[in-house]
Amino acid sequence: MNRLNRNVEYAMIALQHMAKEPSGHLFSAKGLAHDMKVPFDPLSRVMQKLAKNKIIRSEQGPAGGYELICNFSQVSLYDLIKIIQGPLEIVRCLGEQEACDLSNSCELKSPVSYLNEQLIFFYQKMTLQELFSQTIETKKNTEAVVL
């Protein structure tokens, strides 16, 4: 139903991967694509959007690459979604661009608008730090069970 766009997934994977290295480390989009086993072209576009929005920094040149510059506690999941895919609209009629054939007789726009607002609120409350720390906690809990 409410699935994250593949490019948002790529952004989250890249940011989490970048966070594992010390501050100042530069990553090439090609190297990240290889390490993450994702296609280069979409990842490259994602990295450009992240750089444009000051989540990462882009350094040009032969020794250049991307550097993580944001504080994950200051970036919400909604911020990331907006950067990569645009505003969250769970149905087409919520967008300003989309006209709906059913708009004259539809009684769902108000409830669906409310649902959309609640999802946005949820995503705004969740920081990348909180989200990524769940991965660490899940891994710790899995390791504890295995031991």
Backbone torsions as a table, in degrees:
resi	resn	phi	psi	omega
1	MET	NA	-73.5	-177.3
2	ASN	-103.6	75.3	-174.8
3	ARG	-91.5	138.8	175.7
4	LEU	-70.4	141.2	175.3
5	ASN	-59.1	143.7	-179.4
6	ARG	-55.8	-36.8	-179.6
7	ASN	-68.5	-30.5	174.3
8	VAL	-66.6	-39.9	175.7
9	GLU	-59.5	-46.3	179.3
10	TYR	-59.2	-41.4	179.9
11	ALA	-63.2	-45.3	-179.5
12	MET	-64.2	-42.6	179.8
13	ILE	-63.5	-44.4	-179.4
14	ALA	-63.3	-46.1	-179.1
15	LEU	-63.4	-42.7	179.0
16	GLN	-64.4	-40.5	178.3
17	HIS	-64.2	-43.5	-178.9
18	MET	-65.9	-33.7	-177.0
19	ALA	-68.1	-17.1	-179.4
20	LYS	-75.2	-17.2	-178.8
21	GLU	-98.6	157.2	179.5
22	PRO	-64.8	155.9	177.9
23	SER	-54.7	140.0	178.9
24	GLY	95.2	-11.1	179.4
25	HIS	-69.9	134.5	179.0
26	LEU	-102.3	138.2	179.5
27	PHE	-119.4	135.1	172.4
28	SER	-87.0	149.9	178.4
29	ALA	-63.7	-37.1	179.5
30	LYS	-64.5	-44.5	178.2
31	GLY	-63.6	-42.2	178.1
32	LEU	-63.3	-43.9	179.8
33	ALA	-59.4	-42.7	179.0
34	HIS	-64.9	-49.3	-178.5
35	ASP	-62.9	-38.1	-176.2
36	MET	-87.6	-10.7	-178.2
37	LYS	59.4	47.7	177.7
38	VAL	-125.7	159.4	179.9
39	PRO	-64.8	139.4	-176.3
40	PHE	-63.9	-49.9	-172.9
41	ASP	-58.0	-51.1	178.8
42	PRO	-65.2	-37.8	178.8
43	LEU	-63.4	-40.0	179.3
44	SER	-60.4	-42.9	178.0
45	ARG	-65.3	-39.1	177.5
46	VAL	-61.9	-45.1	-178.7
47	MET	-62.8	-39.1	178.3
48	GLN	-63.1	-41.4	178.3
49	LYS	-65.6	-41.3	178.7
50	LEU	-64.0	-38.8	178.8
51	ALA	-68.2	-43.0	179.5
52	LYS	-59.8	-31.3	-177.9
53	ASN	-100.3	15.4	172.1
54	LYS	60.8	33.4	171.8
55	ILE	-87.3	-38.0	174.4
56	ILE	-129.2	165.9	178.1
57	ARG	-114.6	139.5	179.0
58	SER	-103.7	129.5	175.4
59	GLU	-117.6	121.1	-177.4
60	GLN	-80.3	163.4	174.7
61	GLY	108.9	171.5	-176.4
62	PRO	-61.6	-31.0	179.0
63	ALA	-101.3	15.9	-175.9
64	GLY	-81.8	-170.0	-179.8
65	GLY	157.7	-158.4	-178.9
66	TYR	-115.6	140.8	178.7
67	GLU	-124.8	136.2	176.5
68	LEU	-73.1	124.4	-177.9
69	ILE	-124.7	-8.5	-177.1
70	CYS	-87.5	160.0	172.6
71	ASN	-99.0	117.3	-175.9
72	PHE	-58.5	-23.3	179.5
73	SER	-76.2	-11.2	-179.1
74	GLN	-103.9	-1.0	-177.2
75	VAL	-119.5	123.4	179.5
76	SER	-88.0	161.6	174.6
77	LEU	-60.7	-35.9	178.5
78	TYR	-64.8	-39.5	176.4
79	ASP	-55.6	-46.7	-178.3
80	LEU	-64.9	-43.5	178.8
81	ILE	-60.2	-45.9	179.8
82	LYS	-61.6	-41.6	-179.6
83	ILE	-62.1	-44.4	-172.9
84	ILE	-85.2	-45.7	-174.1
85	GLN	-116.4	-5.8	-178.2
86	GLY	95.3	-173.8	-176.7
87	PRO	-59.1	147.9	178.7
88	LEU	-77.8	120.5	177.4
89	GLU	-136.9	103.9	-173.9
90	ILE	-72.6	-18.0	172.0
91	VAL	-134.6	154.6	-175.1
92	ARG	-60.0	-35.4	-173.2
93	CYS	-68.1	-12.8	178.9
94	LEU	-79.3	-19.6	178.2
95	GLY	-78.6	149.6	-179.0
96	GLU	-73.9	-21.4	-175.6
97	GLN	-85.0	-27.1	-171.8
98	GLU	-91.9	122.4	172.3
99	ALA	-91.7	145.5	-178.1
100	CYS	-117.3	134.5	179.0
101	ASP	-66.2	-22.0	-176.0
102	LEU	-98.8	5.0	-172.0
103	SER	-58.3	-30.4	-179.0
104	ASN	-73.9	-27.1	-176.1
105	SER	-116.1	-1.5	-174.9
106	CYS	-77.7	133.5	177.6
107	GLU	-109.6	8.9	-176.7
108	LEU	-98.6	-11.0	-174.4
109	LYS	-58.4	-43.4	-179.3
110	SER	-65.7	-49.7	178.5
111	PRO	-64.1	-38.0	179.8
112	VAL	-69.7	-35.2	174.3
113	SER	-60.7	-43.0	178.1
114	TYR	-62.2	-45.4	178.1
115	LEU	-60.1	-43.9	178.4
116	ASN	-59.9	-44.1	178.6
117	GLU	-61.8	-39.3	179.9
118	GLN	-67.6	-38.6	176.6
119	LEU	-64.9	-43.0	177.4
120	ILE	-60.4	-45.4	178.8
121	PHE	-57.7	-45.7	178.9
122	PHE	-60.5	-48.9	-179.4
123	TYR	-65.2	-33.1	177.9
124	GLN	-68.8	-33.0	-179.2
125	LYS	-74.8	-25.5	-176.8
126	MET	-89.8	116.3	177.5
127	THR	-85.1	161.6	175.6
128	LEU	-63.0	-34.3	178.2
129	GLN	-60.8	-46.8	179.3
130	GLU	-63.2	-43.9	-179.0
131	LEU	-63.3	-48.2	-177.3
132	PHE	-71.1	-27.9	178.2
133	SER	-69.5	-23.9	176.3
134	GLN	-65.3	-34.9	177.4
135	THR	-63.2	-43.7	179.9
136	ILE	-65.1	-45.6	-179.5
137	GLU	-63.8	-42.2	179.3
138	THR	-62.2	-42.3	179.8
139	LYS	-64.1	-43.4	179.3
140	LYS	-61.5	-44.2	-179.4
141	ASN	-65.3	-38.3	177.5
142	THR	-65.7	-43.3	178.9
143	GLU	-63.8	-37.8	-180.0
144	ALA	-64.8	-37.4	179.7
145	VAL	-69.1	-39.8	-179.2
146	VAL	-64.8	-38.8	-179.3
147	LEU	-67.2	NA	NA
